[in-house]
Amino acid sequence: LQGTYGKVQSLTSTFEQYSYLAALETGETSAGEMRFLKPGYMQWHYREPQEQLFTVTDTTLAVYQVDSQQVL
């Protein structure tokens, strides 16, 4: 398994995530695409329920909220 992982330089996939908020007794499903690039780059593009883009590098985490056109 480690040998195969060592040969992979990038990975792209869709995802679906369910989060349950116990305090509010409600859940939410999120979905989008993710990308990993070696070395040190990861991106999560949430399309549902609200479009957001999370980008992670070796030293930086940036969150872009599309509706408000704001980067955190």
C-alpha positions in Angstrom: 0.0 0.0 0.0 2.8 2.4 0.9 4.5 1.8 -2.4 1.4 2.6 -4.4 0.8 5.8 -2.3 4.4 6.8 -3.0 3.7 6.8 -6.7 0.5 8.9 -6.6 1.1 12.6 -7.4 -2.5 13.8 -7.4 -5.9 12.6 -6.5 -9.3 14.1 -7.5 -12.7 13.0 -6.3 -16.2 14.0 -5.5 -17.4 13.8 -1.9 -20.6 13.8 0.2 -20.5 14.6 3.9 -23.2 14.3 6.5 -22.8 16.4 9.7 -25.2 16.0 12.7 -25.5 18.9 15.2 -26.6 17.3 18.4 -27.3 20.6 20.2 -29.8 21.6 17.4 -30.9 18.0 16.7 -30.5 18.5 13.0 -28.3 17.3 10.2 -26.9 18.7 7.0 -25.5 17.1 3.9 -22.6 18.8 2.0 -21.2 17.8 -1.3 -18.5 18.9 -3.7 -15.0 18.0 -5.1 -11.6 17.6 -3.6 -8.1 17.6 -4.9 -4.8 16.6 -3.4 -1.5 17.4 -5.1 1.9 16.4 -3.8 3.7 17.9 -2.2 1.6 19.9 0.3 -1.5 21.1 -1.5 -5.2 20.2 -0.8 -8.4 21.8 -2.0 -12.0 21.2 -1.0 -14.7 22.8 -3.2 -18.0 22.6 -1.4 -20.9 23.1 -3.9 -23.8 22.3 -1.5 -25.4 23.6 0.6 -23.3 26.8 0.3 -20.5 27.2 -2.2 -17.1 27.5 -0.4 -13.5 26.8 -1.4 -11.0 25.6 1.2 -7.3 25.6 0.0 -4.5 24.3 2.2 -0.8 24.5 1.4 2.2 23.7 3.6 1.8 27.1 5.4 -1.6 28.5 4.6 -5.3 27.8 5.0 -7.6 30.0 2.9 -11.4 29.8 2.9 -13.3 31.6 0.1 -17.0 32.2 0.6 -18.4 32.6 -2.9 -21.7 34.3 -1.9 -20.0 37.1 0.1 -16.9 37.1 -2.2 -14.7 37.0 1.0 -11.5 35.2 1.8 -10.7 34.2 5.4 
